[in-house]
Amino acid sequence: MNKFEIRTQKKKTAVVNAALKLFKEKGFVHVSIKDIAAESGVSSVSLYNYFENKEGIVKECANVLMQDTLRMAEEIMSQDIDFKDKIIHIFNICSDQDYQLLGSPGAVDDHVLSSLYSENTNKIRIHMLQELIELAKQDGAIHSSISLETVLDLLNAIGTLQLSWARSGNYKEKMAELNRLLLFGLIGNGK
């Protein structure tokens, strides 16, 4: 990268970090481009040049969070541990990343932010989930007759639950219970 590209990337990173902080504190609706510019130290004009609009900033925030999630998931997938343990770890990473942005009072009730975030993260997650589901089918952890679409529908329903649990304050405990339910069923012997 040349000096201009390095400087541009530093500014984009500053914008994303500032936006994540502000969105988490105040939600999407109550944060302006001017607020993000002031928090990041980047001019409003540059923000528009880099991201076009506030929705573009949310898309990049989602992308950054999901890239971190993908990196951590790939590390877990390469470990020599039981497949169910891999799934639990990956589910926990995904829910922690979502909670990182959507788990604060300012963000949790902002339906615009949660919708934009979900729309953008789902595009990235589907690829990761397809690989995970195929590996789970090969390993026998998911029955081969269950379609990818059904698994994705279930995970979307879980996303709705996550938002309601984030509002109630017992998010982590509820997600741990749900992970056990998903992996071991109502009658399973999960510990």
Secondary structure, 3 states (H helix, E strand, C coil): CCHHHHHHHHHHHHHHHHHHHHHHHHCCCCCCHHHHHHHHCCCHHHHHHHHCCHHHHHHHHHHHHHHHHHHHHHHHHCCCCCHHHHHHHHHHHHHHHHHHHHCCHHHHCCHHHHHHHHHHHHHHHHHHHHHHHHHHHHHCCCCCCCCHHHHHHHHHHHHHHHHHHHHHCCHHHHHHHHHHHHHHCCCCCCC
